[in-house]
Structure formats: structure tokens, C-alpha cells
């Protein structure tokens, strides 16, 4: 299995958008400039992401794109599949007609690999990627505040006898 630029660029653009989650809509031209991805390519990708309801478009002055749901409710697999990137290491595309219209000797091996890759990508949320990027950029104060809030909620729950 080989992940093409379509899948890589889609994930990169979604991380960029996720870094601005909760703010104003983001113009594709801004993402294009920051990530050095062709604007026309981004337009194609975001058309697919919008059709799969991962992003919403906002028209008019100040328009652009926003995530359509919270960061932790989108996985890397969701993004890759939305842009028609197959997660498939089999030679036959899963049709089991690898060798003279029959399943080849290694079909099950590659089909199982597909399952593991999909499960791995399904287990990584956009939230995790955005938080990791913020930490690399030094935006740890945002992450620490969130962790403090979760810690405080746990402590209050324990005091109240809920945890």
C-alpha cells in the first residue's frame, strides 16, 4: 500500500484547518500558502471533504472552510477515505481475482494488513494530530489548560463521590 499525495495533502490541510478550529473560516489560499499545496489541488480535495461532511464551506467575504464536527470525532481514516484514497495493499483491490480470476496465495496476508492499517488510521483522531503539532510549535499552554480542566473535573468528581 502506498499513500499518495492526495491522502497526505488532505491530512496536512485538515491539520492546518484543525489548528484554527473554533475561529473564523479559513480560506484555501491561506492553507495553500502555509502548506505549499496547489490551490487548485486543495479545491478538489475540499470538494470531496465537504461532500463527506468533514468540512463546511462559508461563502462571501471572510468565507472559507471550517471543520464540520469536533476534532476528536474525525479520524485519519475518515479523511483519507473521503478523498478516495484506497487503504488497500492487495493487488486485486479486494476483489479476490488476483490470479486468473481466483484469489492468489498471499491475498489473505495483504487483506489482513489492510485491516490493521485501517484500524491504526481509524484510531488516530484529528485532535491527536493537532495537539501534537501545537506541542511541536510550542503551543503547549493550550494543551496544558485542557489537561488541567480534565484533571480538575476528575478531582471534583472524586470529591463529589462520582469517580
ABEGO torsion letter per residue (X at the ends): XBBBAAAAAAAAAAAAAAAABGBBBBBAAAAAAAAGBBAAAAAAAAAAAAAAGABBBBBEBGBEBBBABBAAABBAAAAAAAAGBBBBABAAGGAGAABGGBBBAAAAAAAAAAAAAAAAAAABBAAAAAAAAAAAAGAAAAAAAAAAAAAAAAAAAAAAGAX
